Every structure is written in C-alpha cells, then in structure tokens.
Amino acid sequence: MQDSLRITVTLASGALAVFDALPPDATGIRVDPGTGVELRTSGTRPLAVTVRPPSVDDPIRSVAHDLFAPMANLRNVVLPDSGRWFMNGLQPISAWRFHRTADSAAHDVLTPLYVFTRPDGATDVALGLVGELYETRCEVIEPASNRALNVHVGMLGVRFSRGTQDHPIPAHVVAADGSVTDHLYVDRPGREEHVPWSQALRRFSRAQRAVHDLRDAAPADAWEPVWCSWVDWGSEHLSEDLVRENAARGVDLGIRHFIIDDGWFGPGLDSSYDTPLNIGDWEPDPKKFPDLPGLVREIRELGGKTLIWCAPHAVGPAARCLPEREHLLMRDPQGAPARSETQFHSLCFRSPEARDVMVRVCVDLLTTYDFDGAKYDLFNWLPPEGCQSTRHEHDTTSMLHGLELTLAAVDAATRRARPGAVVELKQNYGTPFLTRHGSMTRAGDAPYAPETNFLRTLHVQGYCAAALNDYQTFTDRDSAQDVAVAVLTMMAVGIPAYGADLPSLSADRAHVLRHYHRWYAERLPRMRRHRQPLEASHRLVAVAAWEPADGDVDRKDIVFAVHDPAPVPWSGRPTTVLNATHADRLVLTGAATGDHRAHTTDALGHDLGEILLPADRDCWSVPAPPGGRVDIVPATASGRSR
C-alpha cells in the first residue's frame, strides 16, 4: 500500500466527479467523463490541486480532499486543532473514537494537519491541507467506526471538506473560470530524520508560508517577559493601585510588558451571569481607573510598557453604544441578535461597516490613552453558526475570512497610528494567516497547569516564533525551586508570562524571577529563535543554533531539560543546560575533545562549584538542583556565567 489521494467534486447541480487513487505527486490534467469536471495537478510538494467545472453556470459547490496512508502501529495522533485541546486526542483510539470530526471556523481556527507518530515518537506521516483561510471540516475516515472500529482495510484516511451548506466556498477564492485551487500536503520523513510532532507542525507552517507568502512582522521587543492582571484577581478587584504596584515590582524583576486585562471598563467576563455587561463602550471605570493616561505614563517612566485588553467586536447588553451598533450585530436565522455563552453580542466580521467600527475601536483606544499595545481577545466566543442578518451588507460569505480582513485592517491602522505597538493574539485564532497581524500569540488558559501550558505553547511555536506562555502564578506551597522550574519550563518554549501578585512574592521567589529574567534578557537575540526538540517526547529542548548576534553575552549551546530527566546529548561544545525538572542530577552523553568543567548554580543563581568532565568518557553525571543551571566550558576556560 502507498500514500494516495482522492478528490471528490460536487457541482451546484448535484453532479459528482471522483478522482481516485492519485499519487501524492500526481501531475497532469484529468477530466471526469460523466460531468466534464477537470482536475489539474502540479506534481509539486505540496501538491497544487485545481478543479474546474465544465461551465460557470454550474459552479463548484464543494470539494473533498481525501488523503490516505498505510496503517501503522502508532504512538500518538496530533489532530487538527488550534493547539488548546489536541492533548485530549493524542492516543490513537481516542482520536478515532471521540475526535473524528473538527471544524475550523472563526471561533476556533484549526491547523488542518494530522500528524501520526511511530512507536518511537517520531513522525511517520503528516497529512494536511495548505489552502486559503476559510471554513473547513476535518474528518477521520479510516479506520471507519460504526458498530465497531474497522481497521482491516489497513489504511489511515483523513478528509478536508471545503464548501458546506452553512459555509459555501467563498467567492474570493474562485477564479474567473470557476476553478478552485488548494494544496495537499503529504510529509513522510525518512526514519533517520526522527521528526517530533512539533517539528512536523513547523514544516507544515513553512509550506503554508511559502505557498501563500505569509510573513510575520513582530517588533523586536515582543519577546520581553509579560505580566497580566487576569489570574490572581477577579475583575472587580482591578484598580490603578493594583496595576501600579505590580508594574513597579515587575520592572524590578525584569518584566517589561504589563497587560491591563478584562474588567478595566466595568464588570468582566468573570462576573455572575445576572450582571449586565457594558463591554463595548471601552471607557475606563472611573472608580477603578480615575487617571488611566497617568498610569500609562507612570509605567513608562518605570521602564515598562502597558498593553490594554480589548475585544473590539464585543457589545454587551448594558453598553451605551448598543443602539448605534445594533444594526451591525451578528443575528440568528430568526433575526435576533446572537449572543455568545459569555452573554455579549458580536459585531459581524462579514460586514465592512462593522469592520470599520472595530478598527476605530482599536486605534482610538491606543491613541486616546497612549497605550504601548493591546491584547485582542474573545474571538473564540463568536457564535459558530455565523451571521444571518439582513440589516447590514456582507462582502464575504466566510466569517473566518472576515476575521482575517478585520485583523489585517486593525494591524495596518495600528502600525500607522502607533508604529512598534505590541499586539497579543490568542491560540484559538493562531495560524500563519493571522499571526502576521499581531506581535505574539498566547497559549490558551493554563494558569495552574505548567505542563499543559508547555504543550500549548509548544504548539504555538510550530507556527509563530513569538509564542507567549499563558500567565503563570504561584502559591505559598511553591518553593523557590518550584518557581524556577516553572519559569524555565516557560522559557523552554517561549516568552515567560505571569498572572501573579508580584508584590506579595517572598524574597526568594522574587529572586528567582529576577535572576532568570536577567539571564533571559542577556540572551534575548537568541531567545527570539525557535526552540528545537532534541527527542520526540520533548523532554529536551534546545534554542536553535546560535549565530553571532549583537548583545550576546556568551555563545554556548542552550538546552532545557523539561518535566522528566532524560540523558542530555552533549555536542562537546560550550553548553548551558537548564534543569526544568525536579531531579537533582543530570546525565550528559556524547564525546568531547579535551577535558571540560561543569559549573553549577542553583535556582537563585548561587554558586555551587564545579566538577571535571574528563574527555576519556562518553557519559557524565552532573549535580544540578531543580531549577538550577549547568555551564560547561573547556577546562582551560572559566565556567562561570551570569
């Protein structure tokens, strides 16, 4: 059995054309004799697939792309997902039983890729769709599951459907001759490559960027550590004093970006359901923030930057702006304003007039209060059924395309009004099509779940270098070592971010943050680079190989040991290993030319001495306390590093 493709085209008339048993590198032109539908394939990787109807009077209604691969014993399946929930379907049986279908839409933009890993954890095959950004259904079709799980066919099969009754193929992707083009992605790494799933995801995103010419444009300081007011407080507790005190302490600890989150304008989404929301007016609550511009100036004078939380589409039932924006709200089939589970209405992304309003909201907010950036949120609460309103114009049939148009317009207007503004987007709308309209993309909510936070941020790293961890916090039961392990776990996959009450941190916990933020800042040119897993379980993650860069204080290889101890492959070059595990020793394996020394510091940066690593061995055991660091240098050089 070989990898293969099947393309099914349905015309508006109901006529059906099926092109079966195509190789992944198919080339040439095929015509279905029954319908006259033409299929043109490029022979390239990814494979350009163009389907054309026999007449523009009978247009294409839908296209289903089926990709098949031989069945294999598998360790994991990484399903199409925004990155927040893929962990739930990692086991193959769970994927086939409970996660057979998933829809990519504006409220949850999925990466249209299935990654199947071998028993050793490396990628066996990755099957995906590299296409324009609009609504897509992703399905597992083999093994089939009806009254039983049917694996006797011996194939893996997935389907990507474009064009449904609720979400037709949008006009902007249809050519003048009625044809529609997608690119199908089949990646089968050689066994010697040993590609972890996160790298398979990154290879796919590179294909997306190459085919569609997608380029991120994050400002250089987007990688600075972040504090946010969301985790340790309810929105009713939010105040100028709270933000001011945390900013003052945060700058001292090496944090540079401060997000004033939900509730600065009134009741937040954490309020009870019987509390009417005034979200949408975007004016500070005078009791909480009597002088918001003055607070922004104070934080800037401290050396920090202020980002403001905003959901530009949201209009609460108690918002004063509701009457003037009511005609622009998304509506259900009965004509009533749609309301999300969080009990606010949404402006319609398919409406050019509504998009203009959202752009004005974002720009006015930044310029009126002189913010340094924004956090755009809550697009994941868009009603999934779309907008049925007849009270405003729609210029696209795709809500997802409308979201892309909105973010593009907001980004362009923001760059004109506030060049260098830092903008946070969220994982639910994370994809190379959208990350280019922000500065960094945050992993979904995981404040007390560091391992979940790690996996979600690792997924973001697959398509966005500036991956922001969700805001972590600490309890009185967390030791300084626990705090250091959490900080290093975040740094292993992206930008560290906190939702903790910084002034209340004990001296030793605060010292950990100050110590490691200084270490991070001194290596910021390198920390902007993608992380590179050294094995399939992601227990060892390296910073991508260094190149000479201004501001580097050293040129050591950097490796994070995460979660559970694993032997660290040592290249023999000067190396820093950071212990984000709870083990008190690390094992190095490899070969070295000449003797080396391993110098150890603890979680607070205190010097613990050094040991000799003789060159006549291929394995060394090095003392390294949890949250500590080991710097390895030739025996003739100093092992100490700041």
C-alpha positions as CSV (number, residue, x, y, z in Angstrom):
1,M,0.0,0.0,0.0
2,Q,1.1,3.5,-0.8
3,D,0.2,7.0,0.1
4,S,-2.6,8.2,-2.2
5,L,-5.3,10.9,-2.7
6,R,-8.9,11.1,-3.7
7,I,-10.6,14.3,-4.9
8,T,-14.4,14.5,-4.9
9,V,-16.1,17.5,-6.6
10,T,-19.8,18.3,-6.2
11,L,-21.4,20.8,-8.6
12,A,-24.3,23.1,-7.8
13,S,-26.5,20.8,-9.9
14,G,-25.6,17.9,-7.7
15,A,-23.4,16.2,-10.3
16,L,-20.5,14.3,-8.7
17,A,-16.9,13.8,-10.0
18,V,-14.5,11.5,-8.2
19,F,-10.8,11.3,-9.0
20,D,-9.4,8.3,-7.1
21,A,-6.1,6.6,-6.4
22,L,-3.9,9.6,-7.2
23,P,-0.3,9.6,-6.1
24,P,0.8,12.5,-3.8
25,D,3.0,13.8,-6.7
26,A,0.3,13.5,-9.4
27,T,0.9,15.6,-12.4
28,G,-1.2,16.5,-15.5
29,I,-4.8,17.1,-16.4
30,R,-7.7,14.6,-15.9
31,V,-11.3,15.1,-17.0
32,D,-14.2,13.2,-15.4
33,P,-16.2,11.7,-18.4
34,G,-19.6,11.9,-16.6
35,T,-19.5,15.5,-15.5
36,G,-16.8,17.2,-17.5
37,V,-15.1,18.4,-14.3
38,E,-11.4,19.0,-14.9
39,L,-8.7,18.2,-12.4
40,R,-5.2,19.7,-12.8
41,T,-2.4,18.7,-10.5
42,S,1.1,20.2,-10.3
43,G,3.4,17.3,-9.3
44,T,4.9,19.5,-6.7
45,R,5.1,19.1,-2.9
46,P,2.8,20.4,-1.6
47,L,0.6,19.3,-4.5
48,A,-1.3,22.1,-6.2
49,V,-4.8,20.8,-7.0
50,T,-7.1,22.8,-9.2
51,V,-10.7,21.7,-10.0
52,R,-12.7,23.4,-12.7
53,P,-16.4,23.0,-13.5
54,P,-17.5,22.4,-17.2
55,S,-19.3,25.7,-17.0
56,V,-19.5,28.7,-14.7
57,D,-23.3,28.3,-14.9
58,D,-22.9,25.1,-12.8
59,P,-20.3,26.2,-10.3
60,I,-18.5,24.0,-7.8
61,R,-20.4,23.6,-4.5
62,S,-17.9,21.6,-2.5
63,V,-14.6,19.8,-2.8
64,A,-13.5,16.9,-0.5
65,H,-9.8,16.1,-0.4
66,D,-9.1,12.6,1.0
67,L,-5.5,11.7,1.9
68,F,-4.6,8.0,2.6
69,A,-1.5,6.4,4.1
70,P,-0.8,2.8,5.1
71,M,-1.9,1.9,8.6
72,A,1.0,1.5,11.1
73,N,1.5,0.9,14.8
74,L,1.2,4.4,16.3
75,R,2.2,6.1,19.4
76,N,0.2,9.4,19.0
77,V,-2.1,11.3,16.7
78,V,-1.9,15.1,16.7
79,L,-5.2,16.1,15.3
80,P,-6.2,19.4,13.5
81,D,-6.6,21.8,16.4
82,S,-6.0,25.4,17.5
83,G,-3.5,23.9,19.9
84,R,-5.6,24.2,23.1
85,W,-7.1,20.7,23.1
86,F,-5.0,18.5,20.9
87,M,-3.7,16.7,24.0
88,N,-7.2,15.1,24.5
89,G,-6.9,13.1,21.3
90,L,-3.2,12.1,21.4
91,Q,-4.0,8.4,21.9
92,P,-4.9,6.8,18.5
93,I,-8.0,5.0,19.9
94,S,-9.3,8.3,21.5
95,A,-8.7,10.1,18.2
96,W,-10.6,7.6,16.2
97,R,-13.5,7.2,18.7
98,F,-14.1,10.6,20.1
99,H,-12.5,13.2,17.7
100,R,-13.5,12.0,14.3
101,T,-14.6,15.5,13.1
102,A,-13.5,19.0,13.8
103,D,-14.5,22.3,12.1
104,S,-12.1,25.1,11.5
105,A,-14.1,28.4,11.9
106,A,-13.6,31.9,13.2
107,H,-14.3,30.9,16.8
108,D,-11.6,28.2,16.7
109,V,-9.1,28.3,13.8
110,L,-7.6,24.8,13.4
111,T,-4.3,23.8,11.9
112,P,-5.5,21.5,9.1
113,L,-2.9,18.8,9.7
114,Y,-2.9,15.2,11.0
115,V,0.4,14.0,12.4
116,F,0.8,10.3,13.0
117,T,3.8,9.3,15.1
118,R,5.6,5.9,15.2
119,P,6.1,3.9,18.4
120,D,9.5,5.7,18.9
121,G,7.6,9.0,18.9
122,A,8.9,10.4,15.6
123,T,6.6,11.4,12.8
124,D,5.6,8.5,10.5
125,V,3.4,10.7,8.2
126,A,1.7,14.1,8.2
127,L,-1.3,14.7,6.1
128,G,-2.7,18.2,5.6
129,L,-4.4,20.9,3.6
130,V,-2.4,24.0,2.6
131,G,-5.2,26.2,1.5
132,E,-6.7,29.7,1.8
133,L,-8.1,30.5,5.2
134,Y,-11.9,29.8,5.3
135,E,-14.2,27.3,7.0
136,T,-13.0,23.7,6.6
137,R,-14.2,20.4,8.0
138,C,-11.5,17.9,9.0
139,E,-12.5,14.2,9.4
140,V,-11.0,10.8,10.1
141,I,-12.5,8.5,7.5
142,E,-10.2,5.5,8.0
143,P,-10.2,3.5,10.2
144,A,-14.0,3.6,10.0
145,S,-16.1,3.4,13.1
146,N,-19.7,2.3,13.1
147,R,-20.7,-0.6,15.3
148,A,-17.0,-1.5,15.6
149,L,-13.7,0.1,14.9
150,N,-12.8,-1.3,11.5
151,V,-9.1,-1.5,10.9
152,H,-9.0,-4.4,8.4
153,V,-8.7,-2.0,5.4
154,G,-5.2,-1.3,6.7
155,M,-5.3,2.4,5.8
156,L,-5.2,5.8,7.6
157,G,-7.6,8.2,5.8
158,V,-8.4,11.8,6.5
159,R,-10.7,14.2,4.7
160,F,-10.7,18.0,4.3
161,S,-14.0,19.3,3.1
162,R,-14.3,22.8,1.5
163,G,-17.8,24.1,1.0
164,T,-20.8,23.1,3.1
165,Q,-24.4,24.2,3.3
166,D,-23.6,26.5,6.2
167,H,-20.2,27.7,4.8
168,P,-20.0,27.7,1.0
169,I,-16.8,28.2,-0.8
170,P,-16.2,32.0,-0.7
171,A,-16.2,33.9,-3.9
172,H,-12.8,35.4,-3.3
173,V,-11.1,32.0,-3.8
174,V,-13.0,31.2,-7.0
175,A,-11.2,32.1,-10.3
176,A,-12.9,33.7,-13.2
177,D,-13.3,30.3,-14.9
178,G,-15.0,28.9,-11.8
179,S,-12.0,26.9,-10.7
180,V,-10.8,26.4,-7.1
181,T,-7.3,25.6,-6.1
182,D,-5.9,24.0,-2.9
183,H,-2.6,22.4,-2.0
184,L,-2.4,19.0,-0.4
185,Y,0.4,18.1,2.0
186,V,1.9,14.7,2.5
187,D,5.1,14.6,4.5
188,R,6.7,11.3,5.2
189,P,10.1,11.9,6.9
190,G,12.8,9.4,6.5
191,R,13.3,7.2,9.6
192,E,16.8,8.7,10.0
193,E,15.3,12.2,10.3
194,H,13.4,11.4,13.6
195,V,11.0,14.4,13.3
196,P,8.9,15.1,16.5
197,W,5.3,16.2,16.0
198,S,6.1,19.8,16.9
199,Q,8.7,19.9,14.0
200,A,6.2,18.3,11.7
201,L,3.8,21.1,12.5
202,R,6.6,23.6,11.8
203,R,7.4,22.0,8.5
204,F,3.7,22.3,7.6
205,S,3.6,26.0,8.6
206,R,6.6,26.7,6.4
207,A,4.7,25.2,3.5
208,Q,1.8,27.5,4.3
209,R,4.1,30.5,4.4
210,A,5.8,29.5,1.2
211,V,2.6,28.9,-0.8
212,H,0.8,31.9,0.4
213,D,3.7,34.3,1.0
214,L,2.9,34.8,4.7
215,R,5.4,36.7,6.8
216,D,5.3,37.7,10.5
217,A,6.4,41.2,11.4
218,A,6.8,41.2,15.2
219,P,8.7,44.1,16.9
220,A,12.0,43.2,18.4
221,D,10.8,43.7,22.0
222,A,7.8,41.4,21.6
223,W,9.8,38.7,23.4
224,E,10.1,40.6,26.7
225,P,8.5,39.0,29.8
226,V,4.9,39.8,30.4
227,W,2.6,40.4,33.4
228,C,-1.2,40.3,33.2
229,S,-3.9,41.3,35.7
230,W,-6.1,38.3,34.8
231,V,-5.1,35.3,37.0
232,D,-4.8,36.3,40.7
233,W,-7.7,38.7,40.8
234,G,-11.3,38.9,39.9
235,S,-12.2,41.8,37.6
236,E,-14.0,43.6,40.5
237,H,-10.6,43.9,42.2
238,L,-8.8,45.5,39.3
239,S,-7.6,49.0,40.0
240,E,-4.9,51.6,39.3
241,D,-3.1,50.8,42.5
242,L,-3.1,47.1,41.8
243,V,-1.5,47.6,38.4
244,R,0.9,50.4,39.6
245,E,2.2,48.2,42.4
246,N,2.7,45.2,40.2
247,A,4.4,47.2,37.5
248,A,6.8,48.7,39.9
249,R,7.7,45.3,41.3
250,G,7.7,43.7,37.9
251,V,10.2,46.1,36.3
252,D,12.5,45.4,39.2
253,L,12.1,41.7,38.5
254,G,12.8,42.1,34.8
255,I,9.3,42.1,33.4
256,R,8.7,44.8,30.7
257,H,5.1,44.3,29.4
258,F,2.1,44.9,31.6
259,I,-1.4,43.9,30.4
260,I,-4.5,45.6,32.0
261,D,-7.0,42.8,31.3
262,D,-10.7,42.4,31.3
263,G,-12.8,44.5,33.7
264,W,-10.9,47.8,33.4
265,F,-14.1,49.3,31.9
266,G,-16.7,47.7,34.3
267,P,-17.9,44.2,35.0
268,G,-15.7,41.5,33.5
269,L,-16.5,38.1,32.0
270,D,-15.8,36.5,35.4
271,S,-18.8,38.3,36.9
272,S,-22.0,36.4,37.5
273,Y,-24.4,35.8,34.6
274,D,-27.0,38.1,36.1
275,T,-24.6,41.0,35.9
276,P,-25.3,43.0,32.7
277,L,-22.1,43.6,30.7
278,N,-21.2,47.1,29.5
279,I,-18.3,45.7,27.3
280,G,-18.1,47.7,24.1
281,D,-18.0,51.2,25.4
282,W,-14.3,51.0,26.0
283,E,-14.1,53.8,28.6
284,P,-12.3,53.2,31.9
285,D,-14.4,52.6,35.0
286,P,-13.8,55.9,36.9
287,K,-13.7,54.1,40.3
288,K,-11.1,51.6,39.1
289,F,-9.0,53.9,36.8
290,P,-9.6,57.5,37.6
291,D,-6.4,58.5,35.6
292,L,-5.6,55.8,33.1
293,P,-3.4,58.0,30.9
294,G,-1.4,59.0,34.0
295,L,-1.0,55.3,34.9
296,V,0.4,54.6,31.4
297,R,2.9,57.4,31.8
298,E,4.0,56.1,35.3
299,I,4.6,52.6,33.9
300,R,6.6,54.0,31.0
301,E,8.7,56.1,33.4
302,L,9.4,52.9,35.4
303,G,10.7,51.3,32.2
304,G,7.7,49.2,31.3
305,K,5.1,49.2,28.6
306,T,1.3,49.0,29.0
307,L,-1.0,46.8,26.9
308,I,-4.7,47.1,27.1
309,W,-7.2,44.2,26.9
310,C,-9.9,44.7,24.2
311,A,-12.5,42.6,22.4
312,P,-13.3,45.0,19.6
313,H,-16.3,43.0,18.3
314,A,-18.0,42.7,21.7
315,V,-21.1,44.7,22.6
316,G,-22.7,44.0,26.0
317,P,-26.4,44.3,26.6
318,A,-25.7,47.2,29.0
319,A,-23.3,49.1,26.7
320,R,-24.3,52.6,25.8
321,C,-23.1,52.0,22.3
322,L,-25.6,49.2,21.7
323,P,-28.3,51.2,19.9
324,E,-25.9,52.8,17.4
325,R,-24.3,49.4,16.7
326,E,-27.3,47.2,16.8
327,H,-27.7,47.0,13.0
328,L,-24.1,45.7,12.8
329,L,-24.6,42.8,15.2
330,M,-24.5,39.1,14.1
331,R,-28.0,37.7,14.1
332,D,-29.5,34.2,14.1
333,P,-31.9,32.8,11.5
334,Q,-34.9,34.3,13.4
335,G,-33.3,37.8,13.1
336,A,-32.5,38.1,16.8
337,P,-29.0,39.4,17.9
338,A,-26.8,36.4,18.5
339,R,-25.4,36.1,22.0
340,S,-22.4,34.1,23.0
341,E,-22.2,31.8,26.0
342,T,-20.4,34.7,27.7
343,Q,-23.5,36.9,27.2
344,F,-22.4,39.6,24.9
345,H,-23.3,40.3,21.3
346,S,-20.7,40.4,18.5
347,L,-20.2,42.8,15.6
348,C,-20.3,41.0,12.3
349,F,-16.9,40.3,10.7
350,R,-18.5,39.8,7.3
351,S,-19.7,43.4,7.3
352,P,-17.3,46.1,6.0
353,E,-19.1,48.7,8.1
354,A,-18.7,46.6,11.2
355,R,-15.0,46.1,10.5
356,D,-14.5,49.8,10.2
357,V,-16.1,50.2,13.7
358,M,-13.7,47.6,15.1
359,V,-10.7,49.3,13.6
360,R,-11.8,52.6,15.1
361,V,-12.2,51.0,18.5
362,C,-8.7,49.6,18.4
363,V,-6.9,52.7,17.1
364,D,-8.9,55.1,19.3
365,L,-8.1,53.1,22.4
366,L,-4.4,53.1,21.7
367,T,-4.1,56.7,20.9
368,T,-6.6,58.2,23.4
369,Y,-4.8,56.6,26.4
370,D,-1.3,56.3,24.8
371,F,-1.0,52.6,25.3
372,D,2.0,50.7,24.0
373,G,0.0,47.9,22.6
374,A,-3.1,45.7,23.0
375,K,-4.3,42.2,23.8
376,Y,-7.2,41.3,21.4
377,D,-9.4,38.6,22.8
378,L,-12.7,36.7,22.7
379,F,-12.9,36.0,19.0
380,N,-13.1,32.4,20.3
381,W,-16.6,33.3,21.6
382,L,-18.0,34.1,18.2
383,P,-21.3,32.3,17.5
384,P,-20.3,29.3,15.4
385,E,-23.5,29.4,13.3
386,G,-22.4,32.6,11.5
387,C,-24.5,35.7,10.8
388,Q,-27.9,35.7,9.2
389,S,-28.6,39.4,9.4
390,T,-30.3,41.3,6.6
391,R,-29.7,44.7,8.4
392,H,-26.1,45.2,7.1
393,E,-24.1,44.4,4.0
394,H,-21.9,41.2,3.8
395,D,-18.9,41.3,1.4
396,T,-17.8,37.8,2.1
397,T,-19.6,34.5,2.8
398,S,-16.9,33.4,5.2
399,M,-16.8,34.6,8.8
400,L,-13.3,33.3,9.1
401,H,-12.2,35.3,6.1
402,G,-14.0,38.3,7.7
403,L,-11.8,37.7,10.8
404,E,-8.7,37.8,8.7
405,L,-9.9,41.0,7.0
406,T,-10.6,42.6,10.4
407,L,-7.2,41.7,11.9
408,A,-5.4,42.9,8.7
409,A,-7.2,46.2,8.8
410,V,-6.6,46.7,12.5
411,D,-3.0,45.8,12.1
412,A,-2.5,48.3,9.2
413,A,-4.3,51.1,11.0
414,T,-2.4,50.4,14.3
415,R,1.0,50.4,12.6
416,R,0.2,53.8,11.1
417,A,-1.0,55.3,14.4
418,R,1.4,53.6,16.8
419,P,4.5,52.1,15.0
420,G,6.0,49.4,17.1
421,A,2.9,48.7,19.1
422,V,2.9,45.2,20.7
423,V,-0.2,43.2,20.0
424,E,-1.1,39.9,21.6
425,L,-3.3,37.4,19.8
426,K,-4.6,34.1,21.1
427,Q,-4.1,30.4,20.2
428,N,-7.7,29.9,19.1
429,Y,-7.0,32.2,16.1
430,G,-3.4,31.2,15.8
431,T,-2.3,30.4,12.2
432,P,0.3,31.9,9.9
433,F,-2.5,33.7,8.1
434,L,-3.4,35.6,11.3
435,T,-0.2,35.7,13.4
436,R,1.3,38.1,10.9
437,H,-1.3,40.7,12.1
438,G,0.0,40.6,15.7
439,S,3.3,40.6,17.6
440,M,3.0,37.4,19.6
441,T,0.5,34.6,20.1
442,R,-0.5,33.3,23.5
443,A,-1.2,29.7,24.5
444,G,-4.7,29.1,25.8
445,D,-5.6,29.4,29.5
446,A,-3.4,27.2,31.7
447,P,-2.5,29.2,34.8
448,Y,-2.1,26.4,37.3
449,A,-1.1,23.7,34.8
450,P,2.5,24.2,33.8
451,E,2.7,21.0,31.7
452,T,-0.5,21.9,29.8
453,N,0.9,25.4,29.3
454,F,4.1,23.9,28.0
455,L,2.3,21.7,25.4
456,R,0.0,24.5,24.2
457,T,2.9,26.9,23.9
458,L,4.9,24.2,22.0
459,H,2.1,24.1,19.5
460,V,2.2,27.9,19.1
461,Q,5.9,27.5,18.4
462,G,5.0,25.4,15.4
463,Y,3.8,28.4,13.5
464,C,4.9,31.5,15.5
465,A,8.3,32.3,16.8
466,A,6.9,34.8,19.4
467,A,5.0,32.2,21.4
468,L,3.6,33.6,24.7
469,N,3.0,31.3,27.6
470,D,-0.2,31.6,29.5
471,Y,0.1,33.7,32.6
472,Q,1.5,31.5,35.4
473,T,1.1,32.2,39.1
474,F,2.5,30.7,42.3
475,T,1.2,29.6,45.7
476,D,2.7,29.7,49.2
477,R,3.3,26.0,48.7
478,D,5.7,26.6,45.8
479,S,9.3,26.6,46.8
480,A,11.9,28.8,45.1
481,Q,12.9,25.6,43.2
482,D,9.3,25.0,42.1
483,V,9.1,28.6,40.8
484,A,12.4,28.3,38.9
485,V,11.2,25.0,37.3
486,A,8.0,26.8,36.2
487,V,10.0,29.8,34.8
488,L,12.4,27.6,32.9
489,T,9.6,25.4,31.5
490,M,8.1,28.6,30.0
491,M,11.4,29.8,28.6
492,A,11.9,26.4,27.0
493,V,9.1,27.1,24.6
494,G,8.6,30.8,24.5
495,I,8.1,34.1,26.3
496,P,7.6,33.9,30.1
497,A,4.3,35.4,31.3
498,Y,2.8,35.8,34.8
499,G,-0.6,36.5,36.4
500,A,0.8,36.5,39.9
501,D,0.6,39.2,42.6
502,L,4.2,40.2,42.3
503,P,4.5,42.5,45.4
504,S,3.4,39.5,47.6
505,L,6.1,37.2,46.3
506,S,8.6,36.1,49.0
507,A,12.2,37.3,48.7
508,D,13.5,34.0,47.4
509,R,10.7,33.6,44.8
510,A,11.2,37.1,43.6
511,H,15.0,36.5,43.5
512,V,14.4,33.5,41.1
513,L,12.4,35.7,38.7
514,R,15.0,38.5,38.8
515,H,17.9,36.0,38.3
516,Y,16.4,34.2,35.3
517,H,14.9,37.3,33.7
518,R,18.3,38.8,33.7
519,W,19.8,35.6,32.2
520,Y,17.0,35.7,29.5
521,A,17.4,39.4,28.7
522,E,21.2,39.0,28.3
523,R,20.5,36.3,25.6
524,L,17.4,37.9,24.1
525,P,18.8,37.9,20.5
526,R,19.0,34.1,20.7
527,M,15.8,33.6,22.7
528,R,13.9,35.1,19.8
529,R,14.7,31.9,17.8
530,H,12.6,28.8,17.5
531,R,13.2,26.1,20.1
532,Q,14.4,22.7,18.7
533,P,13.3,19.5,20.4
534,L,16.2,17.0,20.8
535,E,13.9,14.0,21.1
536,A,10.3,13.1,20.3
537,S,9.0,13.3,23.9
538,H,10.1,17.0,24.1
539,R,11.9,16.4,27.4
540,L,14.9,18.1,25.9
541,V,14.5,21.4,24.0
542,A,17.4,23.5,22.6
543,V,17.4,27.0,21.4
544,A,18.1,27.0,17.6
545,A,21.8,27.1,16.8
546,W,23.4,30.4,17.6
547,E,24.9,32.8,15.1
548,P,27.0,35.9,16.0
549,A,24.5,38.5,17.3
550,D,24.8,41.8,18.9
551,G,24.2,41.7,22.7
552,D,25.0,38.0,23.3
553,V,27.0,37.6,26.5
554,D,28.2,34.1,25.5
555,R,27.9,31.7,22.6
556,K,27.1,28.5,24.5
557,D,24.6,26.0,23.2
558,I,21.4,26.2,25.3
559,V,19.4,23.1,26.3
560,F,16.4,23.0,28.6
561,A,15.7,19.7,30.4
562,V,11.9,19.7,30.9
563,H,9.5,17.6,33.1
564,D,11.3,14.3,33.4
565,P,15.0,13.7,33.4
566,A,16.5,12.4,30.1
567,P,20.1,12.0,29.1
568,V,21.3,15.2,27.6
569,P,23.2,14.7,24.3
570,W,26.3,16.9,24.7
571,S,27.9,18.2,21.5
572,G,31.3,18.7,23.1
573,R,30.8,22.5,22.6
574,P,30.4,25.0,25.4
575,T,26.9,24.4,26.6
576,T,24.3,25.7,29.2
577,V,21.8,23.1,30.5
578,L,18.9,24.5,32.4
579,N,17.2,22.0,34.8
580,A,13.4,22.4,34.5
581,T,12.9,19.1,36.2
582,H,12.7,18.1,39.8
583,A,15.7,15.8,39.6
584,D,18.9,16.8,41.4
585,R,21.3,15.4,38.8
586,L,21.6,15.5,35.0
587,V,23.3,12.9,32.8
588,L,25.3,14.1,29.8
589,T,26.1,11.7,26.9
590,G,28.4,12.3,24.0
591,A,32.1,12.8,23.2
592,A,34.4,15.7,23.9
593,T,37.8,16.8,22.7
594,G,39.7,17.6,25.8
595,D,38.6,17.9,29.4
596,H,35.8,20.2,30.4
597,R,34.4,21.7,33.5
598,A,30.7,21.8,34.6
599,H,29.9,24.8,36.8
600,T,26.6,24.6,38.7
601,T,24.4,27.3,40.1
602,D,21.1,26.8,42.0
603,A,17.6,28.2,41.3
604,L,18.6,31.6,42.8
605,G,21.9,31.8,40.9
606,H,24.1,30.9,43.9
607,D,27.4,29.3,43.0
608,L,27.6,25.6,43.9
609,G,31.0,24.9,42.5
610,E,32.2,22.8,39.6
611,I,33.3,19.3,38.6
612,L,35.7,18.0,36.0
613,L,34.3,16.2,32.9
614,P,37.2,14.1,31.6
615,A,37.5,13.5,27.9
616,D,38.0,9.7,28.3
617,R,34.3,9.1,28.9
618,D,31.1,9.2,26.9
619,C,28.7,9.7,29.9
620,W,28.9,12.1,32.8
621,S,26.6,12.6,35.9
622,V,26.5,16.2,36.9
623,P,24.9,17.6,40.1
624,A,22.1,20.1,39.2
625,P,19.4,21.0,41.6
626,P,15.8,21.6,40.4
627,G,15.6,24.9,38.7
628,G,19.4,25.2,38.6
629,R,21.8,25.7,35.7
630,V,25.0,23.9,34.5
631,D,27.5,25.8,32.4
632,I,30.0,23.6,30.5
633,V,33.3,25.0,29.2
634,P,36.7,23.7,28.3
635,A,38.8,23.0,31.4
636,T,41.1,25.9,30.4
637,A,38.2,28.4,30.5
638,S,36.1,29.8,33.3
639,G,32.8,28.0,33.7
640,R,31.1,30.9,35.4
641,S,28.3,32.7,33.5
642,R,25.9,35.3,34.7
